[in-house]
Amino acid sequence: MTDLLVFLFFTQIISPNIFYQDNYRIIPPLGRIKSIAVTPFEVIAVNDDYLLIFDRNPFQMKSSFSFDQPIELVGFDEQYNEIWLSGRKKMLRFNTHSSILYEYMITEDIGRFGIAEDYIYVDGVNDYSIEKRTGAVKNLSAFPGTVKWFQKTGDTDLKKYPWLSPYVYFDDMSRSQVPNQSFPITAIADGGLEIFVGTDRYGLLKYNSISWQKERSVFGPLGINLRQVRRFEDKIYFISESGVSILPQGAKDWQYLRTRAHPSGFQIYKGTPVFGLRMNLFSFENGVSITLNSTPNEIIALEGDNNNLYIGTTQGMFALTKTSGKLTPFGPSKYSVYAIYPAYDRILSGGEFGLYSYDRNDKSWTQIMPFGIKDIVKFKDEYFLLGLNNQLIRYKPPEDISDADTNWVMLPYFNIYDIDADSDVVYCASYAGIYYFEPESELFKVIYNLPRIKYDHVFVVNQNILAVSSKGIFQLPNQKRD
């Protein structure tokens, strides 16, 4: 019987459907690993909708890819040195060397797929074959016997490894304020002498199948919905809804601290990391959570200098003295304070209805402008402010702090969601990419070496631009900005 040709759909897909360039790298979150495939030298995993590639020895992530579509299963074709993925009613063929992605449409969801010498076999409600050379998709009545199958890990697969029981992991006290939270096993791949175990938000583990000794890869932050990124000494702290993710200088594996609620600010206080949780200020040391102080209202911003910790809340601002630990009202009251910038001669406070300046010499507050401000960055001898209306404002304080502060101007660019600066330019996260503003030329320029998508945040850390979107965290070295 002649095979019925259902259809042929063979399309080359390049960015933005798949994000990959040599200029930047993608930092994936510590999400849910759905599927794992093992090669002689690499481990390939689907984590949420990211494709991750790890070296087997040493056990470290070496590259990642972000797909603008759901992906579920991963398999590796050793003959063509290509990766195959299942999506929603489609198979994806990806070559990591050429960064080319092909789609093969299937009429229903895919349960599993197999790889043979000349064909890819798809098991769904109906059975299909995909010819590797032509891309022809055909109906099948039966599968041949020499096929290497890739499918989701189920209870039967878990029972093959009883030493993993109860098939979940737990954080220890030094990692979490909620250490009894469980992180289940979601994928297993047998690599012969090594067993690879994927989890939901606990990372990827490699077990020696003889000694059962394990290594663990914590390959990214707890989440990508970042509120802040801070650097203190040799560590970078990423603040997200799930807690604080920490990347030590030069390290491959991440550290983290899971919190009971979304941290609303982060600072170093008396040499110890502290963060706000709702109306409380916490430190966390050696598995013990310590409440340093409480405010009458929810904390939304934290900054500090040599003497004080400054706390912005939904109804005003407070100062916590480092010597006495006394909390006192300080600055604007009644309304939300979103941004605080302590400088050597003044303290700027951006709130719901304006920008305020505190003269450290006169010990007095002045309203600078009557516009809501949610972010403040300093650039040389001036400041750039982000308004609640997502517009950028340029402000240069007078040389004599006693003079009237009127030297500010709104810049003609809207839909900016976050800002940061280095020694050269001011970076802007926008709805259509990362832009930068050159104060000398007074021009906005787009960074073409990053995907032109909506970004919620931008940070400059260690000569790198970190651009945060719903698709992931993109890291671009400053020297590759243009």
N, C-alpha and C positions, 0 to 999 in steps of 0.2 A: 504494500500500500504506500502510495506516495505521501510523504510528509506534507502537512498543510503549512504553508508559509503564513504565519499570522501577520507579522509586519516587520519592518526593518527601520530602526531609528538610531542613527549613528551621528552623534553631534559632538564636536569639540567644544569644550567649555573652559573659558579662561576667566580670571578675576573680572567682576567681583563675585561670581558664583562660588569660586574657591579662592581663598585668600592665601597666596603664597608668593613671596618674592625673596630674592637674596638680600635685599636691603634691610628687612626687619624680621623679627621672629615673634611668634605668638606664644603667650604665656597662658596655658589652659588652667581652669579651676580644678580643684580636687573634687571632681564630680563622680558620677556613676559609670563604672566601667561595664559596658554591655557585652563585649566580645573580645577575644584574644586569639591571635594567630602567632605561631612560633616558626622562625626560620633558623638556619644554622648559626647565624650571627646576631639576629635581631629579634625583638619581641614587638609585635604590632597590636595596638589596642584601640578600640572605639570607646571614647570617654565622653558621655553626653553626645554631642554632634561634632566632636573633635577626633581627628585621627592622630594618634601618638605613636612614635617609633622610639624604642629603647635599644641601647646596646645590651647584649646579654652579659658580657664581661668587659669592662665593669658595668654593673647594673645601674645605668643612668639614662634618662631621657635625652635624646639628641636632636629631635625635630618634632614639630607639631603642625597640623593643618586644620583650618576651620572651614567647614562646609556650610553653605547657605541653604541647607536642606537636612531633613532627618536622615540619619544613618543608623543601622542596627548591627549587622553582622560583618565581620571582616575575615578574609581569607587571602592566602598568598600563593601566587602562581610561580613556582620555581623555574618553570621552563622559560617564561617570558620576563621574569623578575618584575612582576606587576602585582598590585594590590587590587582585590575585588571587594566591593562593599554592597550590601543590600540596603535599599531605601524603601520608600513607599511606592509600590508598584513599579519598581525599576531596579536594575542592577547598574552599578557604577564601576568603571575600570580606570584605575589611576596609576600613572607612571610617575614615581617620585623624582626621577632624573630629569624628565622633560616638563614636569608639572602640568601634564595634559590629562584632562578628565573626559571620559566618554560615558554616555548614558544609553542604556538599553531598556526600553519600556516593556513592562509586563502588565497583564490585564488585572491582576489581583495581588494581594499582599503575599509576601514570600515567607515561607516557614523555615527553609534551609536551602543552602546551595552547595554544589560540589564542583571540584576542579579535576579535570582529566587532561589528557595530552592535547587534544584538539578542540575540546568543547568545555563550556561551563554548563552545569545542569542545575535547574531551578525547580524546587519542590514547593508547589502551592496547591490551590484547589485543582489546577491543572498542572501538568508537568511540561517543562520547556528545556530546550537546548539552545545555547548561544555559540555559534561558531566563532572561534577566536580570530580567524583570518579575515572573514568577511563581515562579521557582526550579525549574520542572519539569525533571527529568532524563530524557532519552530516548535510545534506541539510534539509531544512524545507519548508513546503508550507505555513505555517502561524504561528504567534506567539501566545502563550497563553495570557490570560488577566492579570495574576498576575505577572507582571514583573516591576522592578524598573529600569528605563532607565537613561542612562548617555549620553549626547550629547553636542555638541558645543553650546555656547551662541550666539544667533542671535538677530536681531532687534526686533522680537516678544517678546523675553525674556526681553530685555531692557525696552520695553514699559510697562511692569508690574510694573516698579518702576519709575514713572514719576518724583519723587523728585530727581532722579539722573541726570535729563536732565541738560546740553546737552551731558551727557554721556562721558565727558572727564574731566581730572584734569589739573591744571596748577601749576607750581612752583611759589612761591612768590619771591619777590626781594632778600631776604636773602639767597636763595638757588641757584640762577642761574643768569648768565650773559645774558641768553636768556629766561626771565620769561614767555614770551608768547608762548613758545613751549607747545604743547598739548600732553597729555598722555591718550589715549583712554581706556575705559573699554573693557576688552577682555573675562571676564568670571564672572558669577554670580552663587552663590549657596544659596538656601534658607534653613536655619537651624531652622526655626520656630521663636523663639524670636530673632534670630540673622540672618542678611543677610551678606554674605561674597562676596566681590567684588575684582576681580583680574584685574590688569592693565598691560599696556605695559610700563615698566620701571618706574613705580611710586609706586610699592609695592602692598601689600595686605591689604585691609581694612575690618573692621568688624563694621556693623551698628546695633544698637538696633532697632528692627522693630516697637517699640512703640514710643520711644522718638527721633529716628533717630540720636542719638549721635553716634559718630564714634571713632574708634581706628585705628591706622595705623601701620603696621609693615614694616619697612625698614630693610630687612633681610640680605642684602649683599652690596658689592660695586657696583658702576655704571657699571663696566666692569671687565673682567679678563685679558685683554691685558695690564698688568701692566708694567710701566717703572721704578718706584721707590716705595719703602715703607720706610717711615721715622717715627721715634718716637720723639716727642718733648713734654716734661713734661708728662702729663697724657693722651695724645692722640696719636693714630697711624694714619698716613696719607698714603692713597693708591692712587698713581698717575696713571690714565689710560687715554685712548683716550677721554673719555667722561667728564673728570674732576677730581676733588679731592674727594675721599671718606674718611670719618673720623670715626674712632671707638674710642670713649672715654673709658678710663680704666674701666673695669668691666661692661660696658653697653651691652645691648642686641640689641638695635636698632642702626643703623648706621645713621650718618649725611653725608651731601655731599654738594658739590658746582659744579654745571655744568658750563662748560666753553665753549666759542665760538669755541675754537680749542683745539687740543691736547696739554696739558701742557708739556713743555719740561724740566722742572726742578722744584724743590720745596725747599724752605728754610724758616727759621724764620729770619726776618730782623727787628730789633728794636722792637722785641716782637710781630710782625705781620706776619702771613703767606703770603709769596709772591711766585709767580710762573712766569715762562717764557711762553709767547705766541708769537710764531714767533720771531719778533725782538724786542718785548717789554717786560718789566718787570712790572708785575701788583701786586697790593695788592687789597684785596676785603674786605670791612668792612661795616657792617650795610646796605647791599644792594647796596653799591656804589663801582664801580670799578675804581681804581686810577692807572694811569700810573706813575710809579716811575722813569723810565728812558728807553731809547731806545738804542739799539746797531746797528752798521752798517750791521750786518749779523744775521742770524737766531740763536737763543739760543738753545743749546743742552745739557748744564750741568750747575748746580748751586751748589756751596758750600760756606761755610762761616766760619769765626773765630770771635774773639772779635772785630776786627777792620774793616774788609772788607767783602764784598760779592764778591766771585769770579765767573765769568761768562765765560763759554766756549761756543764758537760760531763756525760756519762753516768756519770762517776765522780768528782764533786766540782767544786770551783770554783777558779778561778785569777785572779790579777791581773797585768796587763801594765802596767808603769810607763811613762808617756809620755815621761819624760825619758831614762831609760836603755834602754828597750825590754826590760827584764828580766822574764821570766815566772816567777812564784812561786805555789805553792799558797796558797790563801786561803779560809778558811771551811770549810763542810761538805765532808767527803771521803767517798769510797767509793760514794756514791749520787748519783742524777741530780739536777741543779739546773735547774729549769725557768724560774724567774723571779727577777730581781734588781732591787731598787729602791734606788739610792743617794740618801739624803736628807742634809741638812746636818749632822745630829748622829748619824746611824746609817746602816747599810746593811742592808736586809732581804733575805733569801735564802729563796725557797720551793723546797723540794725534795721528793723522793719520800716522806720520812717526817716532814716537819715544816716549821715556819717558824722561821728563826733571825735573830737581830739582832746586829749588830756595833756596839759602842760606840766611836765615833771617838775619844773622850777617853781611855777606859780601854784601848782597843785589845784588846777581849775579845769573845768570842762567847757568846750565850745562846740556848737553845732556848725559844721562846715558846709553841708549841703542837705537840702530837704528831700533826698531821694533814698529809697530803700536800697541797702547795699548788702550783698551776700558773700562777697569774697574780696580780699585785699592782697596784692602782691607788691613788693618793692622792686623798682628797677633804677639802679644808680641813685640819683638824688630826688627821684619822684616816685609816685605810687600809681598803680593801675587798679581800678575798682570795677567790680562786676555788679551791675544793678539788678534788682529783682525783676526788672523788665528785660533782662538778658542783653543789656547794652553795656559796652565798655566805656569807662570814664577815665580820663587822664588827669591826674592831680599833682601839682608841684607845690609843696609848702613854701611859704615865704622864708627868706633867709633869716629874718628876725621873727622869732616865734610870736612876738607880741603884735605883729602886723595882722591885718585882716586876711583871712584865708579865702581868696576869691579866684585863685589861679587854677581853675579846672575847666574841662571841656568834655562834652559828650562826643565820642567818635562815631562816625557814620557807618556803623555795622551792627546788625541785630542778630538775634538767634544764637548767642554765645552762651554756653551752659557752664563753662568752667575756664579758669585762667591759671597760668603759672609763668615764671620768667627765669631766664638764665642771664648771663652777663651781656648777651647780644640783643635778644628780642623778647617779646611777650607772646606766649602761646595761647591759642584760643581753641577750645573744643566746640565745634559747631554742628549743625544739622547735616553738613555736607563735607566733612573732613576736618583735619587739623590745620588751622591757619596760624600765621604768626604776624605780629605787627612790629615793624621797624620804626622805633621812635624818631630816628634821624630823618628818614625819608617820609615818614608818616604814611606808609603804605601797608596794606594787608597783602600777604602772599600765602598761597596754599602749599602744603607739603605734598607733592605728587608721589613721594615714595611711601605713602601710607594709603590704604584703601579710602576712597571717597564715600564714606558712610557716616551716619550720625554717631557722634561721640558724646558721652556724658561727662567725662573728666579728662584732664590732661595734667601730667606731673613731670617734672624734670628731676631726675635722680642719677647721680654718678655719670654725668655726661650722656645720659640716655633720655629720650622722650618716651613716656609711658602714656599711651592713648587708650582709654577705656570705653568700650561700647558693649552693647548687649551680645555682640559676637565674640568678645574676648578682650584680652589685654594685648596690645601691640607695642613692641619695644623697638625703637629706632635710634641708633646712635646719632648724636647731634651733628657729627660731621657729614652724615648722609641726609641732612635736612633738605638740601637743594640738589 
